[in-house]
């Protein structure tokens, strides 16, 4: 086994578990946001959460696999560490960007849900007939 193959193996042994850990964390904590957005519809929130996790895995593991080959030949142990640091650093930056996008999507959905709920409440109040002023208290 040469240094390049060692770099490939080490890269996969580091990048794949990091991706799984981030996806698991996003799924667990993202569920809270989705439940807030979809209110009492737990089944819909859980289904969307699972779909987002599958998309996250496909996107990130696809990137990890495509990026496996980049970096050229590794000649020695120093080159292995340098190659790994660049590859893992880029994978972590991509994971961070995708995490940021996920948080922005969740926040947008949550904000829209709260705005819609406030509009519905206002519309309901606007349709109630005006009952006049309450009677004055008797002294």
N, C-alpha and C positions, 0 to 999 in steps of 0.2 A: 504494500500500500504506500503510495507516494503522498507528499504533503498536500497536494491539491485534493485528493480524495479525502484525506483527513479533514481538510477545511470544509468540504461538502458535508461530511458526516457531522462534524461539530456544529456547523451552521444549522442543519436540520434539527439536531438535538436541542438547540437553543431556541430557534425561531418558532418551531411548531408549538412547544409548550407555552411560550409567551403569548402566542396567538390564542391558544385555548384558554389561558388564564384571563386574558382581556375579554374574550367573548363571554365567558362565564360570569365575569364581574358585570359586564354590560347587561347581560340577560337578567341577572338577579336584581340589580338596581334600576334598570330600565323599566322593569315590571311595575314598580311603584309609580313612575310617571304615567305609564300607559293606563293603569287603573284609575289614576286621577283624571286622565283625559276622557276615558270611556265610562267613567262612573261605575254603575253597578253591573256593567256587562263584562264580567270577568273572563268569560270564554273568548270574547272578541279581543280583549287586551292580551290574553295569553297566546292566542293564535297569531296576532301581529308580532308579539315579542319573539315567538319561535321563527316566524318568517324573517324578521330582522337579523336574528342570530344566524340563520342559514345563509342569508346574503352576506353577512359579515365574514363567515367562514369561507365561502366561495371566493369572495374578493381578496381576502388577505392570504389565504393559503395558495390561491392562484398566483398572487404576487410573489410569495415566498418561493414557490416552485420556479417561476420564470426567472427570478433573480438569482437562483442557485448558480447558474453558469457564469454570471458576470464576475469580473475581477481578474481573470487571466490565471496563469500558472502560479503556483505557490512553491517557492524554492526551498524554504527552510522554516524553522519554528517561528522566527520573527515575522516572516511573511504570513504565516498562518494566523498569528494574533492580529496583525495589521488588517488582513483581509476580513477576518471575523468581526473586528471592531467596526469596520466600515459597513459590512453587510448587516450586522445586527443593529447598528445605529440607524441605518436607512429603514429597516423593517420597523423599528420602534417609532421613527418619525411618521411613517405611513400609518401605523396603528393609531398614533396620536391624532393625526389629521382625520382619520375615519371616525375615531371616538368623538372628536370635536363636532364633526358633521352630525353624528348620531344625537349628541346632546342638543345641537341647534334644532334638529328635526323634532325631538321630543319637546323642547321648550316652545317651539312654534305651534305644535299640536295642542299643547297644554294652554297656551295663551289664547289660541283660537277657540278652544272649548270653553274657557272661562268667559270670553267675550260673547260667544253665542248664548251661554247660559244667562249672562247679565241682560242681553237684548231680549231674550224670551221672558225673563222676569219683568222687565220694563214694559214689554208689550202686553203682558197679562195685567199689570197694574193699570195700564192705559185703557184697557177695555172694560174695567169695572166702572159702574156708574158712580157719578159724584153724589154723595149722600149729604152734602152740605156740612156746615160746621157742627161740631158736637154741641149738645146743649150746655149752656153756661152753668157752672156749679151754683147751687143755691146756698146763700149765706144765712 
